[in-house]
Amino acid sequence: MSTRMVEVRAKVMKQNDLLARALRERFQQQNTCVIGLVSSPGSGKTAFLEKVLAGLARDHGVAALVGDLATENDAARLQRATPNVKQITTGTICHLDASMIERALEGWHLDNVDFLFIENVGNLVCPSSYDLGEELRFVLLSATEGEDKPLKYPTIFNSSDVAIITKMDMADAAEFDLATARRNIESVRPGMKIFEVSSKTGQGMGEVFNFLRAQLARPRTTAPLLEEAAL
Amino acid sequence: MHELSIAISMIDQIAEESASRGGLDVEAVHLRLGVFAGVDKNALLFAYELACEGTPLQGSRLIIETVPLLVYCPVCRQERTPPSVYQICCPECLAPTPEILTGREMEVASLEVAA
């Protein structure tokens, strides 16, 4: 039986990307700076976010969405810093997508929220394919994980805008080679901004706060996280 | 393992395309997949077959064309292929190459349909 070819040229992630675009426009209109956080499980996303929310909450409206397969534990932790926290439990799904963000924001007024943080499921693979409408993506790497994480997971590091090296208070004990880690990050994402922090001691957090506050001063972007192809 | 979610999105996408063209009898799907798309080719092939079950695409073949990583070297002013996915630099002059030209694609290029 003969066949014919039909040209389609359709992005597989079209539905997600359209939703992400609509979210990004909404965030821009409400002047909310939205930051996505990705990392492997246990690298300190929630501890970092606790410190960030507590530090910013004094002068700014802050909110957070936090994704996990199960439990509300992380939301409970973050609610110590702000009541504006919602847990997204994904069941068996290994990543957040734009529709989950849209549903989680239903009934939420972002008008007075300067910063919304979206903590993804701990996973360095799957979240890289899903635009959530965030303005910047932070990838976290803990000093105890080893210097070569960026080389092993180049896609997520390359799709992120800022790298945060966490647990710097444990760097010596873990014999963490900071120079190599920085070189590896630079290798997978040339020019990437890097912060070294300890959520426990507060080391380096001042620079993160300065960076975040500077984001409010600049006009909100509507550009998608990854390159824009015709949707 | 998010390839199953990706396969389901793909099948929805194809169903939409098919419907907009009055219903197609799809025998094969040609997908362009970048090496930097964050999706494993073999896992996607496996997930596609599963996800097609009970849909009009059941029995169709998925043919994946791998799109290589291409970057722009600002020093040589040329398109280049970096040494690897974890060394995003120019293979000639070793300059860092933040600008990625191809490699993130994940698109249904065409459908092979019964004539």
Interface residues (C-beta under 8 A of the other chain):
Chain A: M1 S2 T3 R4 M5 V6 E7 V8 R9 A10 K11 V12 M13 K14 Q15 N16 I93 C94 H95 D97 V125 C126 S128 S129 P150 L151 K152 P154 T155 I156 N158 S159 N184 E186 S187 V188 R189 P190 G191 L226 E227 A229
Chain B: M1 H2 S5 I6 S9 M10 D12 Q13 I14 E17 R21 L24 E27 A28 L31 F36 A37 G38 V39 V85 Y86 Q87 I88 C89 P96 T97 P98 I100 R104 E105 M106 E107 V108 A109 S110 L111 E112 V113 A114 A115
